[in-house]
Amino acid sequence: MQLRLSEQELATLAEMVSLAAWVASWNRRDDADLPFVEYEQMESKILEKAAHAGLVEMVEFDEATGRYRLSPEYQEQSFFQECYDEFRNESFWEELVIRLADRDLIRRIGLREWRKLSEEERRARTRDLEKRYWDEFTRSGVNNLHVIFRPGEG
């Protein structure tokens, strides 16, 4: 199979493949290694083609890993870096809000009852709590978030 891409399309594809590999690298499951290696190999292959096609300002060869990668200079100003940073930021806040709301629900109904609920039922029961946390974090970030250690632990 052959693809004919313009230089701009190839640059966009290179960013997309790198973004996918970066997101995949967050998968820490034991069985994720093989698929992740395939993502890394595909990223390197696409970036090698990009480098040979004249996109040398965006691609470099990493001697340590033996793979091609987007250059740090290119990454700093790229759209995919902006997307990746936003993804990480939003994932953090969403996960924090959901976990805190679930914690509050567990305290209210107990762990046994919480486990009986589907994910949709949990989200429905914590909707108001999640909104309250979102509003607080939007206003104050983590400034008002405090960890209280148990006696003897902190």
Secondary structure, 3 states (H helix, E strand, C coil): CCCCCCHHHHHHHHHHHHHHHHHHCCCCCHHHHHHHHHHHHHHHHHHHHHHHCCCCCCEEEECCCCEEEECHHHHHHCHHHHHHHHHHHHHHHHHHHHHHHHHHHHHHHCHHHHHHCCHHHHHHHHHHHHHHHHHHHHHHCCCCCCCCCCCCCC
